[in-house]
Amino acid sequence: MSRKKILLSFFSFLLLGLFLGGVAYAQNLGFDVGEKTGLGRADIRWTASQIIRTALSVLGIVTLVIILYAGFLWMTAGGNDDKVAEAKKWLSGSVIGLIIILAAYSITLFVTSAIVETTTLPDGYTLENAGWDAQSAEF
C-alpha cells in the first residue's frame, strides 16, 4: 500500500473518530431506560439523523481535501502531461464523489424528515394518553 493511501486512510479515520466519537445516545419511547442507565433521553430518530449527517459532512470534508490535492497536483505539474492527467483523474473522481455525497445527504434529509413527520404524535399527546399500554405493548 502506498504511503499516500495510508496517510489518507489514517486522517479519514481520525476525522471520523473526532466527529462521531461523542454522538452516542439512547432512545426514549416512553420507557426511562436511557435515563436510568445514564445514556440520555434523545430520540433515536434524531440520533440516527445526526449520525448520518455527521458522516456525510466528514465525507464532504474529505472530498474537499481531495479536490485541493488534485489542484495542487495540477499546479505543480510543470507542463508534464502525465501529472496533469493524474490530477484530472483525481479531480473528476472527487467531483463525482461530491455529487454522490450531496445526493445521499438530500435523500437522507427527505427520508428522516418523512419518518419523523409520520411517527410523531400530535401536540399534547403522549404514548399513555394515546392508548399505549406499556405492559402488553398493544393499543
C-alpha positions as CSV (number, residue, x, y, z in Angstrom):
1,M,0.0,0.0,0.0
2,S,1.4,3.4,-0.9
3,R,2.3,6.0,1.6
4,K,-0.4,8.4,0.3
5,K,-3.1,5.8,0.8
6,I,-2.0,5.0,4.3
7,L,-1.9,8.7,5.2
8,L,-5.3,9.4,3.6
9,S,-6.8,6.4,5.4
10,F,-5.3,7.5,8.8
11,F,-6.6,11.0,8.5
12,S,-10.0,9.9,7.3
13,F,-10.4,7.6,10.4
14,L,-9.0,10.3,12.7
15,L,-11.6,12.8,11.4
16,L,-14.4,10.3,11.6
17,G,-13.5,9.4,15.2
18,L,-13.3,13.1,16.2
19,F,-16.7,13.9,14.7
20,L,-18.6,10.7,15.6
21,G,-16.9,10.0,19.0
22,G,-19.4,11.9,21.1
23,V,-22.6,11.0,19.2
24,A,-24.0,8.1,21.2
25,Y,-27.4,8.5,22.7
26,A,-30.2,6.1,23.8
27,Q,-33.7,6.2,22.6
28,N,-36.7,7.3,24.7
29,L,-40.0,5.7,23.7
30,G,-41.8,6.3,27.0
31,F,-39.6,4.0,29.0
32,D,-36.9,5.5,31.2
33,V,-34.3,3.0,30.2
34,G,-31.9,5.6,28.7
35,E,-32.2,7.9,31.7
36,K,-31.7,5.2,34.3
37,T,-28.6,3.8,32.5
38,G,-27.1,7.3,32.0
39,L,-27.3,7.2,28.2
40,G,-29.6,10.2,27.9
41,R,-33.1,10.8,26.6
42,A,-32.5,11.8,23.0
43,D,-34.9,10.4,20.4
44,I,-33.4,7.6,18.4
45,R,-34.7,9.1,15.1
46,W,-32.9,12.3,15.9
47,T,-29.7,10.5,16.9
48,A,-29.7,8.4,13.7
49,S,-30.2,11.5,11.6
50,Q,-27.4,13.3,13.4
51,I,-25.0,10.3,12.9
52,I,-25.8,10.2,9.2
53,R,-25.5,13.9,8.7
54,T,-22.1,13.9,10.6
55,A,-20.8,11.1,8.5
56,L,-21.8,12.8,5.3
57,S,-20.3,16.0,6.4
58,V,-17.0,14.3,7.1
59,L,-17.1,12.7,3.7
60,G,-17.7,16.1,2.2
61,I,-14.6,17.5,4.0
62,V,-12.5,14.5,2.8
63,T,-13.8,15.2,-0.8
64,L,-12.8,18.9,-0.4
65,V,-9.3,17.8,0.7
66,I,-9.0,15.5,-2.3
67,I,-10.1,18.4,-4.7
68,L,-7.4,20.6,-3.1
69,Y,-4.9,17.8,-3.6
70,A,-5.8,17.4,-7.2
71,G,-5.5,21.2,-7.7
72,F,-2.1,21.1,-6.1
73,L,-1.0,18.3,-8.4
74,W,-2.2,20.2,-11.4
75,M,-0.5,23.4,-10.4
76,T,2.8,21.7,-9.7
77,A,2.7,19.5,-12.8
78,G,5.0,22.0,-14.6
79,G,3.7,21.1,-18.0
80,N,4.1,17.3,-17.6
81,D,1.2,15.7,-19.3
82,D,1.3,12.6,-17.1
83,K,0.9,14.6,-13.9
84,V,-1.8,16.7,-15.4
85,A,-3.7,13.6,-16.5
86,E,-3.3,12.2,-12.9
87,A,-4.6,15.4,-11.5
88,K,-7.6,15.4,-13.8
89,K,-8.4,11.8,-12.7
90,W,-8.3,12.8,-9.1
91,L,-10.4,15.9,-9.8
92,S,-13.1,14.1,-11.8
93,G,-13.3,11.3,-9.2
94,S,-13.7,13.7,-6.4
95,V,-16.4,15.7,-8.2
96,I,-18.3,12.5,-8.9
97,G,-17.9,11.6,-5.2
98,L,-19.1,15.1,-4.1
99,I,-22.2,14.7,-6.3
100,I,-22.9,11.3,-4.7
101,I,-22.5,12.7,-1.2
102,L,-24.8,15.6,-1.9
103,A,-27.4,13.2,-3.3
104,A,-27.1,11.0,-0.3
105,Y,-27.5,14.0,2.0
106,S,-30.6,15.1,0.2
107,I,-32.1,11.7,0.3
108,T,-31.3,11.3,4.0
109,L,-32.8,14.7,4.8
110,F,-36.0,13.8,2.9
111,V,-36.4,10.3,4.4
112,T,-35.6,11.3,8.0
113,S,-38.0,14.3,7.9
114,A,-40.7,12.0,6.5
115,I,-40.1,9.4,9.2
116,V,-40.2,12.0,12.0
117,E,-43.4,13.6,10.5
118,T,-45.3,10.3,10.2
119,T,-44.2,8.8,13.5
120,T,-44.6,11.8,15.8
121,L,-47.7,12.1,17.9
122,P,-49.6,15.4,17.7
123,D,-49.0,18.1,20.3
124,G,-50.5,17.3,23.7
125,Y,-50.5,13.5,23.1
126,T,-48.2,11.1,24.8
127,L,-48.0,7.3,24.5
128,E,-50.0,6.9,27.6
129,N,-53.0,9.1,26.7
130,A,-53.0,7.8,23.1
131,G,-53.9,4.4,24.3
132,W,-50.4,2.8,24.6
133,D,-50.2,0.0,27.2
134,A,-46.5,-0.4,28.1
135,Q,-47.2,-3.8,29.8
136,S,-48.9,-5.6,26.9
137,A,-47.4,-3.4,24.1
138,E,-50.9,-3.0,22.5
139,F,-53.1,-0.1,21.6
